[in-house]
Amino acid sequence: MCGIAGFITSNPNENSIGKLKKMTDVIAHRGPDGEGHWISENGKVGLGHRRLSIIDLSQEANQPMHYMDRYSIVFNGEIYNFVELRENLQKDGYQFHTHSDTEVLMAMYDKYKADALKYLDGMFAFVLYDKKENTAFCVRDRFGEKPFFYNYKKGEYFSFGSEMKCLWAGGTPKVVNNRMLFNYLSFGYLDNPNDLSETFYENCTRLHHSHYILVNIDKLEIQIHKYYDIEWQHINHQITIEQAKEKFHELFYTSVSRRLRSDVPVGSSLSGGLDSSLVVSVVDKLKEGTSQKQSTFSAVFPGFKKDERKFMDYVIEKTNVSPNFITPSDEGLIEDIESLSFHQEEPYGSASIYAQYCVMKLAKQNNVTVLLDGQGADEILAGYHFYYNSFFNELKNTNQTEYQKQLEIYKNLHQSNSINGITKKTLGDRVRAISPSLVKPIKGLRNQIKQLTNPVFNSDFYNTYSKDVFETKGNTFSTLNESLYNSTYRSGSIQQLLRYADRNSMAHSREVRLPFLSHELVEFLFTLPAHYKIHDGWTKWIMRETFDILPEQIRWRKDKIGYEPPQKSWMENPLIIQKIKTGRNKLVENNILNKKILQRDVKAEEACMIDDNSWGHLLSDYLL
């Protein structure tokens, strides 16, 4: 994993090694092991790279890398199946001078062009310059594990980077996108669900996951293409549960095995939930009979109701691991929030992100460069409890008898669940069920009433942006698979989590790998009927049934906790309260919030609660 940046221009005088170095210096954290800069013979293409050495640690694998006296590339990510791809390419006569996946990637492009992407099992963002065609091929992976931002002016320039700060260092003005800011402060939106390319800053566009850009360098024109989607409507109703379990087992073990390929130490994050516990357990199984001991890294919160230490211990007792723990605190958040926000670049939902940041710091302290993690499982296997709504919607429309039976079982199972409880539809969900077109005007009306009776925003700011309210589909999907597809691919839900993971890991020069996001595994799980994912009240039922290597206490956990810290008590810290007030002051000074907000008390909020939006005011100090 690395950091990339570059500049493509119609005017060669605009390109320089100095400019490229500025763009890569600001992401040195992404690649502390080396740097490289290169400008094409015609002077129009500049590529910059910061290297975190993972595969082939030799100097020959440095980037920008060149191949066949035709291709030049800067690449961030990993191609996990590069060994198999390389073997096939060698049979076709391709020769290689390194042992890196980067060289394999260029050979794949030479053979297949854009179709090469369908053969890749990996996470990636790269720019590949083709000297013969005078084009640049800019790609982001299927689900958005690796970031890619760009700024483009037709006929003049195309600049890009792994982080937005690359663009700012290259001359793009840093200007807040007030439309995004309004929706964030009003409703907590971290993305525009209808356009995931929009960011919190003007002139900084996010390349949509599963898309590529082809830059015609002669004309400085771009074409954007989607190369991948999930066929969520194609359900295999003939597959038996035993067949499904066998295939799941095979695909997951293959995915984990490939993601262990590394020339540096590999460990795992362990939260105590189903997903990370399964990753740790499978890695342990794959290492049986070897002298290798897996290191695990966890955040714990002693005395907090949602602390998951006991579940971590169940896994530790059953596996041969070397556990490491860290206890994030309010004092630590105060000390680190500026750095955390610098790396995240855009707002984040809660202090849970800080817990992950601390886990990555712990891995660095223990010299483990690569961590496997369980992200993605909730979105493809219906792990969140709000998925019950779409599951029961589907069942109600297809089998009334089974619907009544499953609903009763579900209620009996979860009536004593003190963490999640029985899932209830929100007011927004009920309105959507009646008429989806009513949701946006009702949200706008509620906001308007609030603004009139107890104004939050500066009146000019409110009048300018109040008609630009974003809309989502909520939990009113008629089938479970559509709801899962919305979270995995369409709405940006998982993309937010992937952004947190990328920035938190790279802040400490660590790499995160996610076995559940093997596209072959994702595609298979989407073919399974809904009752294989939720059954007899259990989420992730097929996973629980398949993997008996999990400790039983975790395998049949009813509650769902998302690495949640004691945010409410943290926000009662006087220094954090003062930081929130500072954020409010800045928002007032920038004519965003009404000055009356300065007279209101700060309310401590649980993670992901935005009733008072004190958390949003806290982050705004670092956004503006």
C-alpha positions, 0 to 999 in steps of 0.5 A: 500500500502506498500513496499516489499523486500526479498532474496531467496538463496541456502545458508542459511548463505546468509540470515539474518534479518540485510540484510532484514532490509537494503533492507527495510530501503531504502524504509521506505517512502513506509511504515512508519507505521511499518516494519517486517522481517522473515526468513523461518525455512530452512533459505533459504527464507527471507521476508521484509516489510514496512507498510502503513496502509490502510485496518485494521489498527490493529497490526494483519494485519502486515506483513510478514503475515502467514496463515494455518501454510503453507503460508507466504506473503509480499504484496504491493497493494490493493485487492478492491473486498476482501470483496466479495472474503472473503464472498465466502471463508467463505462459503467454510469453510475458517477462518480469524483472521484479516479484511485485504485483505492480509489474503484473498489473501493467502486463495485465493491462497490455494483454486485456486493456480495461478488461484486465480489471475483471481478473483482479482480486484486490484493493487498488487505485492507480494511474497507468500511462500508455505512451503509445496511445497517449492516454492515462487509465485511472482506476478505483477498486470495486468497493472503494477500499482505496481512495482516489481524488481528482480535479479536472478542467477540460482542455487544461489539466487533470490532477489526482491524489490518494488524498485531497491534500495532494490536490491542495498541495498541487495548487487546487484551492481549499474551499469548503463545499457548503451544500455538503456542510449544510446537510452534515450539520442538519442531518448528519450526512457524511456523503451525498447518497445520490452522488458519491463523487461529491466531497466536502470540498469544491474542486475535489471530486472522488472517483466513484468505486468500480469506475475508471477514467480514461484521459485523452492527453492530446485533448485533455478530455476524460471519459468515466466508465463503470466496470463492475456491479453486483447482480443482486436480483439473481437468486439461486433458490436451488442451492441447499444449505450444505452446498452454500456452507461448503462454497462459503467455506471455500471462498472465505479460506481462499480470500484469507489465504491470499490476503496473508501474502506479504513480505512483512509481518501480518496481524489482525484486528480483533474487536470481539464481534463475529467478523473479526473473530472469524478472521482471527480464527481462520488465520489461526487455522491456516497457520497450524503446524507453523512457527508463525504466531498471529498478533492481534490488536484490540481496543478495550474500555474497562467498565463501559457497558459495551466493552467487548473484552470478554468476547476477545478473550474467548477467541484468544483462549481458543487460538494461538495468538499474541494479543495486544490491547489499548484503551483509548480515552478522552485525554487521548482524543483531545491530544489526537483529534487534530491529527485524526481530523487531518488524516480523515479530511472529511467529517466522521460519524463518532468517536468510534473512528478514534478507537480504530485510529488507536488500534493502528497506532498499537500495531505500529508500536509492535512493528506489524505492518499489515492487519486483516480486519472483518469489515464488509461482513455486516453489509453482505451478510445482514449483520446490522439489526435494521436489516430485519425490516427489509427481511420481514418486508420480503417475507410478508409479501411472499409467504404470510405463514412463514412471516408470522412464524419468523416474526414471533421467533425473532421477537422471542429471541431479542426481547431480552437484548439490552443492546439492540432490542426489537427493531422498529421502523422510524417515522421516516421509514413509515412516511417512505412506505406511504409515499417516498416523495413526501420524505424530502419536503417533510424533512425540509419542513421540520428543519424550517420550523426548527430554524424559525422557532430555535434558529441554528443556522445563519439566515443567509446560509440557511436560505441559500442551502435549505432547498438542497436536502439530500434524500435516502431510501431508508429501510423501506426496501421490499427485499433483503438483497436490495437493502444489502446492495444499497449498503454495499454498493449504492448508498455509500454506507460501506464506503464511509467505513472503508474511508475510516479504515484507509485513513486510520491505517495509513496515518500510522503507515499500516495496511488493512486487508479485508477478506470479506470484500473478495468480489467472488465471495460477495457475488456468491453471497448475493446469490443466496436466498434471504433466509440463509442470511437471516433465519430464526431471528439470527443475523448472518445465519449462514456464517454462524452455521458454516464456521464452527471454529468460532467460540460458541459464545461469539458464534451465537451472540445476539447483540451487535456492537460496532467498536463503540467507545464511551463517547458520552462521558468523553464529551463531558470532559471540560477540554472537549466541551471547550473544543466544541465551543471553539468549533461553534465560534468558528461556524458563527464567524464563517456565517454558517451558524446563528450566533444564538448557538453560542448561548446553548449548553453543550450536550454530551451524545452517545456515538452516532447520535446527532440530536444536538450535533455537538460532535459535528460542531467539534469536527467543524473546527478542523474542517473549515 
